Each structure stands twice: as C-alpha cells, then as structure tokens.
Amino acid sequence: MLIPRSRAMARIARSFRAHPIVALLGPRQCGKTTLARQVAAGEPECVFFDLESAAGRRALAAPELELGRRNGLVVIDEVQRQPQLFEVLRVLVDRPRWTTRFLLLGSAAPELVRGASETLAGRLGLVSLSGFDLSEVGTDPVGPGSPPWRRLWERGGFPRSYLAEDEEVSRTWREDFVSTFLERDVPQLGITTPADTLRRFWSMVAHYHGQTWNAAEFARSLGSNRPTARRYLDVLSGAFLVRVLPPWIENLKKRQVKSPKIYLRDSGLLQALLEVPSADALIRHMKVGASFEGFAIEQILSCSGVRNAYCWGTQGGAELDLLITHRGARHGFEIKFSDAPGTTRSMHAAIEALDLEHLWVVYPGADRYRLRDRITALPLTEVATLFADAAADDG
C-alpha cells in the first residue's frame, strides 16, 4: 500500500526553486527513499546513488568526475556516510551555468555530519520528513479496526510499522528498529558510545517522555556526568528520534522554566521502549497521557509545517505544552487526554502572559467547541486542517 505524500513532494519542489541542492532529512525507514523515487519518476533524466550499497560507494569513488558529467537530477541516498561529498558538491554547483540538481537523503541532522552546514551554506535547502502524519493517513475509518489516528498513535508513523499486517508484526518491527539503530547506525555516524549504554539512556528518555530535561538526574542514573548525558541526548535528537522542545523565555516578572522538555518523536517507538504489549495496554498505562501529548505535538508540527516551536512554563506552575508563531500571531496548544476538557488557570495565565492569538485544547474527542474567549477544544482529527494554509505556504 502506497500512501501519497504530496505535501512533502511539494516542499521539495519549492526548495529546488531556491537551491541547487536539497537535503531530505529524517529518521531511517521513514520513507525518504520511496519519496525520492517518486520525485525521480517525474524527471526526464535522473540517476540514483545508494551509499549503503558497495556498488553505490564504488560508483562515487571519484565523485567530482562522476557527478560532474551528470545532468538533470542526481539522488544520493544516506549521504552522511560520505561527508567528503559536500565539498565536491560545493565546487560543482558553483560552476558557471551549472544546471544539475542534487537531492540528498540523510538520516542525521547536519550538526552530526561535520562540515555539511558550513560547506553548503547558501546552496542547500532543508526539507524534513517524519513518518506518516494525520494529513497523509486521513481521519475517516476504512473498514474494520481502529480509526487511522488511533492506529497511527499506537503503531507510530514509520511506514513498515503503520502498514504491518497486524499488531504483533508492527511491534516486532519497532523492536528490531531499536536494535538495528543502536548496533549498526550509531557506529556509522562515528559515535563510539556502547550500544547498551545508549539503549539504557533511550529507555530513560522514554520514561521521562513529556517531562523537563534534568541533565543531573540522567547523569546520576547513568553513572556519568552532565556533558556526557547531554551528548547522548544530542545523538538521539540529531538522528530525529528525540525532540528537544526548547523553552520560550518572555520578558516577564514571573520566574520562568529555562530547561527544555523531551519527547520521543515517534509514538510507536515510545510504546516499544516502554514495553507496552498491546493497544489495550496502552490505554491503561501510566504514561498514556504523556504518550498522547507527544503524539499530538508531533502531528501539530508536521501538519502545520511550523519549524520553530517551544514549550513555556513558570516556577509558579503555569505552563503551555506548545507555543508556535503562525503569520506573526502566537498560538498555544494544550494537550489533554480527556473526553471533555475544560479550562484551567494555567491556560488563562498563558494567554495573558504570552498574548496568544488563540489557545487550542487538543483532545481525542470528536467535537470542536468553544471553552472561553480565545480558547477552543479541538479534536485531534482536525489538527491536519487547522493550519492547512500554513502547510501550503511551507518551504
């Protein structure tokens, strides 16, 4: 089953209008290669290099000579395996009347690939891709079983997990993904952290999912120091597996929380690391509310196309799960795993302190309804259409 990802394809096309090189970045197995082949299918001339294969690496043994003779579109998959290519690409695209375009697929953020950002500054457009989101899987039930949003929450957005024939196959795939990432992918990034140590840290992040980052507590549990704990967090964040949501600091009289909150970006991997055995067990699990919160945040960010997002909180207890800016106006989001959420003092404090245009209370129900002036209860299924115009303008 092929789920169309037209919005991501449109972002790639828009980025190519401004840059000769576009990097499609996201975690392994999120569908980057499939999407790149769909882009390539619309090109009159295209060549594909896969740096995970020995043949692909041999083909680029002399990269300037090989790439310099190509026209049309050149796709290079898993480009982080050969960071020396960035210097070659800079030389090529700076040639007069150069028309060849490069689509680079990567499973690591530019900060993890030494020299990528600096070498290609001004020449490189970045397009992020996660697993499937609500705008892609839809919201209407198709046949028996869970509605698409429940399936997406329970299994996560990785295509092979979401589309697995049953729950057991999906869970097995996610467990294997964790092992493969730790044992194979991490060493390929030049990171020497032992797999067992990083697995233990990753599991700790899962148990702290939705909470404020406390480097001292992580370091103490790992028997290490704060810089080491932060380095482990940066590894998982740079591989697009953990979201570090930074705090918004306003010039207020109130003392504000200055530490970020941490989330696993894929809800299916969160369930795997928490060893949740089934969808029914998830509803009874102590982290069900935090799981839904992280899932909703990822859907909001993916469907809206917003690049910069923040959490907010004060030492007095007022907080906001998510703060974004859309067309110059601030919008806040509170996530509630509740049948009929209401308002709280914290919501009113956030509206006043941050001058929010609107505060949306996202919940798993079916009806949108007004709670107070500038506060609306929003079904999760409507997140995909809330900022549809924002997604159209992204890129």
Secondary structure, DSSP 8 states (H G I E B T S, - for coil): -----HHHHHHHHHHHHH-SEEEEE--TTSSHHHHHHHHHHT-SSEEEEETTSHHHHHHTSSHHHHHHT--SEEEEESGGG-TTHHHHHHHHHTSTT---EEEEEESS-GGGSTTHHHHTTTTEEEEE--S--HHHH-SS--SSSS-HHHHHHHH-S-HHHHT-SSHHHHHHHHHHHHHHIIIIIHHHTT----HHHHHHHHHHHHHTTTEE--HHHHHHHHTS-HHHHHHHHHHHHHTTSEEEE-B---S-SS-B--S-EEEES-HHHHHHHTT--SHHHHHHSTTHHHHHHHHHHHHHHHHH----EEEEEBTTS-EEEEEEEETTEEEEEEE--SSS----HHHHHHHHHHT-SEEEEEESSS--EEEETTEEEEEGGGHHHHTHHHHHH--
